[in-house]
Amino acid sequence: YIAWGIPSEKMAVIENTIAPAAPGDTTPPAPDGLLRLGFFGQITPLKGISVLLAAAAHLHHEDAPISFDIHGDYSSQQPEFQAEFRAMLAEAGPNVRFHGPYDNQRVDPLMRGCDAIVVPSIWWENSPVVIQEALRNRRPVICSDIGGMAEKIRPGEDGFHFRMGNALALATLLRGFAADPGQLSALQATMRRPPSTEEVVAAHAALYEQASGAFL
């Protein structure tokens, strides 16, 4: 909007609020030679699941020590996409496990079993809740380099970007993390935390007070 011409002083960005993490240990799993990646959310073409599965297939052919756990639902999608998803899933190799729909109340313990969360959407997104869920569980995010994903994840601090829609770029990035997992664990020192509900409410209240004062 600023690039479009709206004065920057008229712009304010306030993060969505999100519930606190469920009780439990958010310490990353101890390194054991296997890089565990998670996908969470709706399984649709725009969410980039085909990019993830293509990257997994590349890594499977290399026998890379990387596993993928896919949590989500595709039952409401077009029959053609459902068939395509099942076919790609079959080609991706045994290190890809599809778990189906999940209760959002279980997302925290599920994410804590991963080393990182992959968000491979091929559309621009706005403010993906899955990114905040990952950050509140202290899990780095590996995401497409466009839109709200690129804005929310600071490369080398909260996670890493890869070229949107490029399965080879994703596979290359993941291969590097498998060889040097310290790149991900180092982010524990710099990863941001989602603001608390109290902080979000206070930001809204301050903005309303500022706006109302301008008309007095």
C-alpha positions as CSV (number, residue, x, y, z in Angstrom):
1,Y,0.0,0.0,0.0
2,I,2.9,2.4,0.7
3,A,4.4,1.6,-2.7
4,W,1.0,2.2,-4.2
5,G,1.1,5.7,-2.7
6,I,-0.6,5.7,0.7
7,P,1.5,7.8,3.2
8,S,3.5,5.5,5.5
9,E,2.5,7.5,8.5
10,K,-1.1,6.5,7.9
11,M,-0.3,2.8,8.0
12,A,-0.3,0.6,11.1
13,V,0.2,-3.2,11.2
14,I,-1.0,-5.2,14.2
15,E,-0.4,-9.0,14.4
16,N,-3.4,-11.3,14.8
17,T,-3.7,-12.7,18.3
18,I,-3.2,-16.4,18.9
19,A,-3.7,-18.6,22.0
20,P,-0.7,-19.4,24.1
21,A,1.1,-22.7,23.4
22,A,-0.2,-25.8,25.1
23,P,1.7,-26.8,28.2
24,G,4.7,-28.9,27.5
25,D,8.4,-28.8,26.4
26,T,9.1,-26.7,23.3
27,T,12.8,-27.8,23.2
28,P,13.7,-29.1,19.8
29,P,14.2,-32.8,19.4
30,A,17.8,-34.0,20.1
31,P,19.7,-34.5,16.9
32,D,19.7,-38.1,15.8
33,G,20.7,-37.9,12.1
34,L,17.1,-37.5,10.8
35,L,15.6,-34.2,9.8
36,R,11.9,-34.2,10.6
37,L,9.7,-31.8,8.7
38,G,6.0,-31.0,9.1
39,F,3.3,-29.6,6.9
40,F,0.1,-28.4,8.6
41,G,-3.1,-27.0,7.0
42,Q,-5.5,-27.4,4.2
43,I,-4.2,-29.6,1.3
44,T,-5.0,-27.6,-1.8
45,P,-3.1,-26.6,-5.0
46,L,-2.5,-23.1,-3.7
47,K,-1.0,-24.4,-0.5
48,G,1.9,-25.8,-2.5
49,I,1.6,-29.4,-1.5
50,S,2.8,-30.5,-4.9
51,V,6.0,-28.5,-4.4
52,L,6.6,-30.3,-1.1
53,L,5.9,-33.7,-2.5
54,A,8.1,-33.1,-5.6
55,A,11.0,-32.0,-3.3
56,A,10.4,-35.1,-1.1
57,A,10.6,-37.3,-4.2
58,H,13.9,-35.8,-5.3
59,L,15.4,-36.4,-1.8
60,H,14.0,-39.9,-1.7
61,H,16.0,-40.8,-4.8
62,E,19.1,-39.5,-3.1
63,D,18.3,-41.5,0.1
64,A,18.5,-38.3,2.1
65,P,17.9,-38.6,5.9
66,I,14.8,-36.4,5.8
67,S,11.2,-37.3,6.8
68,F,8.0,-35.5,6.0
69,D,4.8,-35.6,8.1
70,I,1.8,-34.2,6.3
71,H,-1.2,-33.2,8.5
72,G,-4.3,-31.9,6.7
73,D,-7.5,-32.5,4.7
74,Y,-8.0,-32.8,1.0
75,S,-11.5,-34.4,0.9
76,S,-13.3,-31.2,-0.2
77,Q,-11.0,-30.6,-3.2
78,Q,-11.8,-31.4,-6.9
79,P,-11.6,-35.1,-7.8
80,E,-8.7,-34.3,-10.3
81,F,-6.6,-32.8,-7.5
82,Q,-7.4,-35.6,-5.1
83,A,-6.2,-38.1,-7.7
84,E,-3.1,-36.0,-8.4
85,F,-2.3,-35.7,-4.6
86,R,-2.6,-39.5,-4.1
87,A,-0.4,-40.2,-7.1
88,M,2.3,-37.8,-5.9
89,L,2.1,-39.2,-2.4
90,A,2.8,-42.6,-3.8
91,E,5.8,-41.4,-5.7
92,A,7.3,-39.4,-2.9
93,G,8.8,-42.4,-1.1
94,P,8.4,-44.0,2.3
95,N,9.8,-41.1,4.2
96,V,6.6,-39.2,3.6
97,R,3.7,-40.0,5.9
98,F,0.2,-38.6,5.4
99,H,-1.7,-38.4,8.7
100,G,-4.9,-36.9,7.4
101,P,-7.0,-34.2,9.2
102,Y,-6.0,-33.2,12.7
103,D,-7.7,-31.6,15.6
104,N,-6.3,-28.1,16.0
105,Q,-6.1,-28.7,19.8
106,R,-3.3,-31.2,19.0
107,V,-1.3,-28.9,16.7
108,D,1.2,-28.0,19.4
109,P,2.4,-31.5,20.4
110,L,2.4,-32.5,16.7
111,M,4.7,-29.6,15.8
112,R,7.0,-30.3,18.7
113,G,7.8,-33.6,17.1
114,C,9.3,-31.7,14.1
115,D,12.6,-30.0,13.6
116,A,11.0,-27.4,11.2
117,I,7.7,-26.5,9.6
118,V,7.4,-26.1,5.8
119,V,4.9,-23.6,4.4
120,P,5.2,-24.0,0.6
121,S,2.2,-22.0,-0.6
122,I,2.3,-20.8,-4.2
123,W,-0.1,-17.9,-3.6
124,W,0.8,-14.7,-1.6
125,E,-0.9,-15.5,1.7
126,N,-1.7,-12.8,4.2
127,S,-0.9,-13.8,7.8
128,P,-0.8,-17.6,7.9
129,V,-1.8,-18.9,11.4
130,V,0.5,-21.9,10.9
131,I,3.5,-19.6,11.0
132,Q,2.4,-18.2,14.3
133,E,1.7,-21.7,15.6
134,A,5.2,-22.8,14.6
135,L,6.9,-19.8,16.2
136,R,5.0,-20.2,19.5
137,N,6.3,-23.8,19.5
138,R,9.9,-22.6,18.8
139,R,10.0,-24.3,15.4
140,P,11.7,-22.6,12.5
141,V,9.6,-22.0,9.3
142,I,10.8,-22.9,5.8
143,C,8.5,-21.0,3.5
144,S,8.0,-19.6,0.0
145,D,9.6,-16.2,-0.6
146,I,6.5,-14.2,-1.4
147,G,3.7,-12.3,0.4
148,G,2.9,-12.6,4.1
149,M,5.2,-15.6,4.4
150,A,8.3,-13.7,3.4
151,E,7.2,-10.8,5.5
152,K,6.7,-12.8,8.7
153,I,9.8,-15.0,8.5
154,R,13.2,-13.2,8.7
155,P,15.7,-15.3,6.8
156,G,18.4,-16.7,9.2
157,E,16.4,-15.5,12.2
158,D,13.0,-17.2,12.2
159,G,13.5,-19.6,9.4
160,F,14.4,-19.6,5.7
161,H,12.9,-18.8,2.3
162,F,13.0,-20.7,-0.9
163,R,11.9,-19.7,-4.4
164,M,8.1,-20.0,-4.6
165,G,7.0,-23.1,-6.6
166,N,10.6,-24.4,-7.0
167,A,10.8,-28.0,-5.7
168,L,14.5,-28.2,-6.5
169,A,15.3,-25.1,-4.5
170,L,13.4,-26.5,-1.6
171,A,15.1,-29.9,-1.9
172,T,18.5,-28.2,-2.0
173,L,17.7,-26.1,1.1
174,L,16.5,-29.2,3.0
175,R,19.6,-31.2,2.0
176,G,21.8,-28.5,3.5
177,F,19.9,-28.6,6.8
178,A,20.1,-32.4,6.9
179,A,23.9,-32.1,6.5
180,D,24.2,-29.3,9.0
181,P,21.2,-29.3,11.5
182,G,22.9,-26.6,13.5
183,Q,21.6,-24.1,11.0
184,L,18.1,-24.7,12.4
185,S,18.9,-25.2,16.0
186,A,20.8,-21.9,16.0
187,L,17.6,-20.0,15.3
188,Q,16.4,-20.7,18.9
189,A,18.4,-17.6,19.9
190,T,16.8,-15.3,17.3
191,M,13.3,-16.6,16.6
192,R,10.6,-14.2,17.5
193,R,7.6,-15.1,19.6
194,P,4.0,-14.2,18.6
195,P,2.7,-11.3,20.7
196,S,0.4,-12.2,23.6
197,T,-3.3,-11.4,23.5
198,E,-2.7,-8.6,26.0
199,E,-0.1,-7.0,23.8
200,V,-2.4,-7.2,20.7
201,V,-5.3,-5.7,22.6
202,A,-3.1,-2.9,23.9
203,A,-1.8,-2.1,20.4
204,H,-5.4,-1.9,19.1
205,A,-6.4,0.3,22.0
206,A,-3.5,2.7,21.4
207,L,-4.2,2.9,17.7
208,Y,-7.9,3.7,18.4
209,E,-6.9,6.3,20.9
210,Q,-4.5,7.9,18.4
211,A,-7.0,7.9,15.7
212,S,-9.8,9.3,17.8
213,G,-7.5,12.1,19.1
214,A,-6.9,13.2,15.5
215,F,-10.6,14.1,15.1
216,L,-10.9,16.0,18.4
